[in-house]
Amino acid sequence: MADDIDKPWTVHELATSKASLSEIAARLAEAEAKAGPNPTEPAPLSPINKITWAQVGRVTEPGRYIFRFGWLTIAAEDLAVWEQYPNAVFTLFRTATVTGEAGEEFRLGTFELRENISLSEK
């Protein structure tokens, strides 16, 4: 994958690559710098704006799950990242307010790779 440095990786390519964490981090930083802010992307939540695989109970199937903050949709691509990088931390994004049901709708957005996770994030 190092030969095609200008080609962006898909989540699947990243999850199946043998790339080092530093190579992945460099590509993510470069992609973010090129992309700039996305005005159509919902703003991250506060104070709950990052989530780990452990915090969602290490789910193994894609789907829609209820948590204390609302409904979270986890895609197969998100799970592929967590399976290869269990310490990856995803940003939560609000997608909708649910009417008639308790809570709001969220999805996983960008992620960062961490080698060590603090006890408060487990």
Secondary structure, DSSP 4 states (H G I P E B T S, - for coil): -GGGTTSPPPHHHHHH----HHHHHHHHHHHHHHH---TTSPPBPSS--EEETGGGTT--S-EEEEETTEEEEE-HHHHHHHHH-TT-EEEEEEEEEPSSSSSEEEEEEEEE--SS--GGG-
